[in-house]
């Protein structure tokens, strides 16, 4: 595996899930693979679970780990080609990326959507520069359009907790005071479409995701109807795609609460975290036995470990 950006990069999902199960049961069983190997993980945006889980996964595999917060610990980096660099950015990514690649065996990179230019965000210019110029395998730790390690962990968590062969999984929009990227819902839909689940996506009108992700997906604008008989509820906010980056609604009626969860088939509650309590989800739901958000977050180590292991095996 030379890159991990989306669901197609993982190959057969059932094989990947079996591998995740093995890694979870025996996290140090492949530590010999990472001996004398180094991963550099770069963050252009803040992180808690992604940073810690990726570090832990790499360490479980015996790797040396270098973490760089680009905005705090390095020169400001220019990413556009052909610019006159007479501003506050003294270094260009065109030089920085191959230098970073020369210091490591694998690179992980996290960079959110800017919401300044939809076309530029969805072309993944920054991520693709790392793929083009680094000379080493690249892992997306969340990009402008996708968060594949999160979606992999989400699917693995559903496999662990499902009580029926083909569970009903509902992705629901929920209110938030800020404009958030579409990366998590995009990836969640992308991965669930490949999995053996009944997927329903519910959101207010105006919050449709990019057609490339939702083509063929069941959409229900009535949240309560969508919740009926669900086995898993996955709550997440995202900004508008059509009115790119805009907050079109802060309707608190879309919060996931006990009354809505009562419509489900005793569904498990999921969220990628961090979560705004009593806006995205009520205290009563997230603190209930049906909440599996902590186990879901713990599985971020597992998803990262499967991906890094596969890359190490090909070095």
NORURDA-V725325 format. One record per residue. RES is the residue in one letter. SS is DSSP state (helix for helix, strand for strand, loop for the rest). PSI is psi in whole degrees, -180 to 180 (999 if undefined). NEAR is the number of other C-alpha atoms within 8 Angstrom. Layout:
BEGIN
res: [RES	RES]
ss: [SS	SS]
psi: [PSI	PSI]
near: [NEAR	NEAR]
END
This chain:
BEGIN
res: [X	X	X	X	X	X	X	X	X	X	X	X	X	X	X	X	X	X	X	X	X	X	X	X	X	X	X	X	X	X	X	X	X	X	X	X	X	X	X	X	X	X	X	X	X	X	X	X	X	X	X	X	X	X	X	X	X	X	X	X	X	X	X	X	X	X	X	X	X	X	X	X	X	X	X	X	X	X	X	X	X	X	X	X	X	X	X	X	X	X	X	X	X	X	X	X	X	X	X	X	X	X	X	X	X	X	X	X	X	X	X	X	X	X	X	X	X	X	X	X	X	X	X	X	X	X	X	X	X	X	X	X	X	X	X	X	X	X	X	X	X	X	X	X	X	X	X	X	X	X	X	X	X	X	X	X	X	X	X	X	X	X	X	X	X	X	X	X	X	X	X	X	X	X	X	X	X	X	X	X	X	X	X	X	X	X	X	X	X	X	X	X	X	X	X	X	X	X	X	X	X	X	X	X	X	X	X	X	X	X	X	X	X	X	X	X	X	X	X	X	X	X	X	X	X	X	X	X	X	X	X	X	X	X	X	X	X	X	X	X	X	X	X	X	X	X	X	X	X	X	X	X	X	X	X	X	X	X	X	X	X	X	X	X	X	X	X	X	X	X	X	X	X	X	X	X	X	X	X	X	X	X	X	X	X	X	X	X	X	X	X	X	X	X	X	X	X	X	X	X	X	X	X	X	X	X	X	X	X	X	X	X	X	X	X]
ss: [loop	loop	strand	strand	loop	loop	helix	helix	helix	helix	loop	loop	helix	helix	helix	helix	helix	helix	helix	helix	helix	helix	helix	helix	helix	loop	loop	loop	loop	loop	helix	helix	helix	helix	loop	loop	loop	strand	strand	strand	strand	strand	strand	loop	loop	loop	loop	loop	helix	helix	helix	helix	helix	helix	helix	helix	helix	helix	helix	helix	loop	loop	loop	strand	strand	strand	strand	strand	strand	helix	helix	helix	helix	loop	loop	loop	strand	strand	loop	loop	loop	loop	loop	loop	loop	loop	loop	loop	loop	loop	strand	strand	helix	helix	helix	helix	helix	helix	helix	helix	helix	helix	loop	loop	loop	strand	strand	strand	strand	strand	loop	loop	loop	loop	loop	loop	loop	helix	helix	helix	helix	helix	helix	loop	helix	helix	helix	helix	helix	helix	helix	helix	helix	loop	loop	loop	strand	strand	strand	strand	loop	loop	loop	loop	loop	loop	loop	helix	helix	helix	helix	helix	helix	helix	helix	helix	helix	helix	helix	helix	helix	loop	loop	loop	loop	loop	loop	strand	strand	strand	strand	strand	strand	loop	loop	loop	loop	loop	loop	loop	loop	loop	helix	helix	helix	helix	helix	helix	helix	helix	helix	helix	helix	helix	loop	loop	loop	strand	strand	strand	strand	strand	loop	loop	loop	loop	loop	loop	loop	loop	helix	helix	helix	helix	loop	loop	loop	strand	strand	loop	loop	loop	helix	helix	helix	helix	helix	loop	loop	loop	loop	strand	strand	strand	strand	strand	loop	loop	loop	loop	loop	loop	loop	loop	loop	loop	loop	loop	loop	loop	loop	helix	helix	helix	loop	strand	loop	helix	helix	helix	helix	loop	loop	loop	loop	loop	loop	strand	strand	strand	loop	loop	loop	loop	loop	loop	strand	loop	loop	loop	strand	loop	helix	helix	helix	helix	loop	loop	loop	loop	strand	loop	helix	helix	helix	helix	helix	helix	helix	helix	helix	helix	helix	helix	helix	helix	helix	helix	helix	helix	helix	helix	helix	helix	loop]
psi: [120	-21	151	101	-27	177	-35	-23	-17	-15	-145	120	-38	-38	-42	-40	-38	-40	-39	-40	-42	-44	-38	-40	-31	72	-20	9	-18	28	-21	-24	-32	4	129	21	150	136	135	126	124	137	114	-9	164	158	149	-68	-44	-44	-52	-41	-38	-41	-48	-42	-45	-39	-38	-30	9	13	156	142	128	128	132	119	102	-37	-17	-32	4	178	151	137	132	138	-19	141	150	7	154	116	70	18	-142	10	103	-9	143	145	-25	-32	-39	-41	-51	-30	-48	-43	-32	-15	-3	177	-25	143	135	138	136	123	117	168	144	-21	16	-31	107	-43	-44	-43	-47	-9	-10	52	-44	-50	-42	-27	-39	-39	-41	-39	-12	-33	7	163	145	133	130	121	18	124	-168	-29	-16	157	75	-34	-36	-47	-37	-45	-38	-46	-42	-39	-42	-42	-37	-35	-9	145	-5	158	-43	86	154	121	125	123	118	133	148	155	153	146	-14	162	119	151	165	4	-48	-52	-36	-51	-40	-46	-43	-44	-40	-32	-29	-15	169	71	160	108	131	133	132	136	162	153	137	-12	25	140	173	136	-31	-23	-37	2	123	0	142	122	135	117	-14	106	-44	-39	-40	-36	-21	121	10	147	-25	134	120	111	140	139	151	152	166	141	-44	-45	76	122	5	148	108	-20	142	33	110	-14	-13	-2	143	119	-179	-37	-41	-39	-26	-17	-13	177	60	48	151	143	134	150	147	-19	148	154	141	108	143	20	-56	-47	146	156	-41	-32	-49	-23	2	164	-17	-10	126	27	-33	-43	-38	-44	-39	-32	-6	-31	-43	-48	-42	-37	-38	-46	-48	-41	-46	-38	-41	-38	-21	-3	999]
near: [8	7	9	12	10	10	10	5	9	10	8	6	9	6	8	11	9	8	9	13	8	9	13	8	6	7	10	8	7	11	12	7	10	14	10	7	10	13	14	13	12	12	14	11	9	5	7	6	8	9	9	8	12	12	9	9	13	16	11	12	17	14	14	12	11	8	8	10	11	11	10	5	7	8	9	10	9	10	8	5	4	4	5	4	8	5	5	6	11	10	10	10	10	9	8	9	12	11	9	10	13	9	7	12	12	13	14	12	15	12	13	11	9	7	8	4	7	8	6	8	13	8	6	11	8	8	11	8	12	10	12	7	9	13	9	11	12	13	11	14	12	14	15	14	16	13	16	14	12	12	12	10	14	11	11	11	11	9	7	6	6	9	5	5	6	7	13	12	13	14	13	12	12	15	13	10	5	5	10	8	12	13	12	14	10	14	15	11	11	11	12	11	10	7	8	9	10	8	13	13	12	14	13	7	6	8	12	9	10	8	6	5	9	10	6	4	9	7	7	11	9	8	11	8	7	13	13	9	8	16	13	13	14	11	14	13	10	11	14	14	12	7	7	9	11	9	9	8	5	8	6	8	4	10	12	12	10	9	6	10	12	8	11	12	9	9	11	10	14	12	10	11	6	4	8	8	8	8	11	16	15	13	8	8	14	11	7	7	5	10	11	10	12	6	8	14	11	9	12	15	11	13	13	13	15	12	10	10	11	9	12	9	7	6	5]
END
